[in-house]
Amino acid sequence: MLIKTYIPKNQSLTADEIEEIETAAKYPITFDEDCPELSDAQIEKYFRDKMENHVVKKESIFA
């Protein structure tokens, strides 16, 4: 399962977060029926489609 976490630009990672990332990087990628391995052509199509539908969000400079 993929979990996305966004960290504000002005916030740095804690030692625990860095350790968690380093530990996760050591695990192999596991594919199954819910998450099959994609061919290079499938990956290229996915990102091509994603970029076609990409909406740019403008960041406000005012808080």
C-alpha positions as CSV (number, residue, x, y, z in Angstrom):
1,M,0.0,0.0,0.0
2,L,1.3,3.5,-0.9
3,I,0.9,6.2,1.6
4,K,1.6,9.8,0.6
5,T,2.6,12.4,3.2
6,Y,3.2,16.0,2.4
7,I,5.8,17.9,4.4
8,P,5.7,21.7,4.4
9,K,8.7,23.3,2.7
10,N,9.8,25.0,5.9
11,Q,9.6,21.8,8.0
12,S,12.5,19.3,8.2
13,L,12.2,15.5,8.9
14,T,12.6,14.1,12.4
15,A,15.2,11.4,13.2
16,D,12.3,8.9,13.5
17,E,10.9,9.9,10.1
18,I,14.4,9.5,8.5
19,E,14.8,6.1,10.1
20,E,11.4,5.0,8.8
21,I,12.2,6.1,5.3
22,E,15.6,4.3,5.4
23,T,13.9,1.1,6.7
24,A,11.2,1.2,4.0
25,A,13.8,1.6,1.3
26,K,15.3,-1.7,2.2
27,Y,12.1,-3.7,1.5
28,P,11.6,-5.2,-1.9
29,I,8.6,-4.1,-4.1
30,T,5.9,-6.7,-3.9
31,F,3.4,-7.1,-6.8
32,D,0.1,-8.9,-6.5
33,E,-3.3,-9.0,-8.3
34,D,-4.3,-5.6,-6.8
35,C,-1.0,-4.1,-7.8
36,P,0.5,-5.9,-10.8
37,E,3.9,-5.1,-12.3
38,L,3.5,-2.7,-15.2
39,S,5.4,-2.9,-18.5
40,D,7.5,0.1,-19.7
41,A,4.7,0.9,-22.2
42,Q,2.0,0.9,-19.5
43,I,4.1,3.2,-17.3
44,E,4.7,5.6,-20.2
45,K,1.0,5.7,-21.0
46,Y,0.1,6.3,-17.4
47,F,2.4,9.3,-17.1
48,R,1.5,10.6,-20.5
49,D,-2.2,10.5,-19.5
50,K,-1.5,12.0,-16.1
51,M,0.4,14.9,-17.6
52,E,-2.5,15.6,-20.1
53,N,-4.9,15.9,-17.2
54,H,-2.5,17.7,-14.9
55,V,-3.8,20.9,-13.3
56,V,-1.2,23.4,-12.1
57,K,-2.1,24.7,-8.7
58,K,-0.7,28.2,-8.0
59,E,0.7,28.7,-4.6
60,S,-0.3,31.9,-2.8
61,I,2.5,34.0,-1.5
62,F,0.1,35.5,1.1
63,A,-0.6,33.7,4.3
